[in-house]
Amino acid sequence: MADRRSTPSKKQSISVDRVKTFDIARAPYTSKRPVESQSHSYRRESGNAGNRR
């Protein structure tokens, strides 16, 4: 049972790392755009991904 519980936590940490890497990789591109536009586009992207899945 302990193994089962440790698996999801590991997955979560990986997803968080992925998001952080994505943010860092995208920073140079979004830094040129205004903060408002960046947050809006990010929200739209996450929403689209949810709908597609």
C-alpha positions as CSV (number, residue, x, y, z in Angstrom):
1,M,0.0,0.0,0.0
2,A,2.9,2.4,0.8
3,D,4.1,2.0,-2.8
4,R,0.7,2.8,-4.2
5,R,0.7,6.0,-2.2
6,S,4.2,7.1,-3.2
7,T,3.4,6.7,-6.9
8,P,0.9,9.5,-7.3
9,S,3.1,11.9,-5.2
10,K,6.0,11.1,-7.6
11,K,3.8,11.9,-10.6
12,Q,2.7,15.1,-9.0
13,S,6.2,16.3,-8.4
14,I,7.1,15.4,-12.0
15,S,4.1,17.4,-13.4
16,V,5.1,20.4,-11.2
17,D,8.7,20.2,-12.5
18,R,7.3,20.0,-16.1
19,V,5.2,23.2,-15.5
20,K,8.2,25.0,-14.1
21,T,10.4,24.0,-17.0
22,F,7.7,25.1,-19.5
23,D,7.4,28.4,-17.7
24,I,11.1,29.0,-17.8
25,A,11.4,27.9,-21.4
26,R,8.6,30.2,-22.4
27,A,9.7,33.2,-20.2
28,P,12.0,34.7,-22.9
29,Y,9.1,34.7,-25.4
30,T,6.4,35.9,-23.0
31,S,8.7,38.5,-21.3
32,K,8.2,40.7,-24.4
33,R,4.4,40.5,-24.1
34,P,2.5,42.3,-21.3
35,V,1.9,40.3,-18.1
36,E,-1.9,40.4,-18.7
37,S,-1.6,38.9,-22.1
38,Q,0.7,36.2,-20.8
39,S,-1.6,35.1,-18.0
40,H,-4.6,35.2,-20.4
41,S,-2.9,33.0,-23.0
42,Y,-1.7,30.6,-20.3
43,R,-5.3,30.3,-19.0
44,R,-6.6,29.7,-22.5
45,E,-4.0,27.0,-23.2
46,S,-4.7,25.1,-20.0
47,G,-8.5,25.4,-20.7
48,N,-8.1,24.0,-24.3
49,A,-5.9,21.1,-23.1
50,G,-8.6,20.2,-20.5
51,N,-11.3,20.3,-23.2
52,R,-9.3,18.2,-25.6
53,R,-8.7,15.6,-22.9
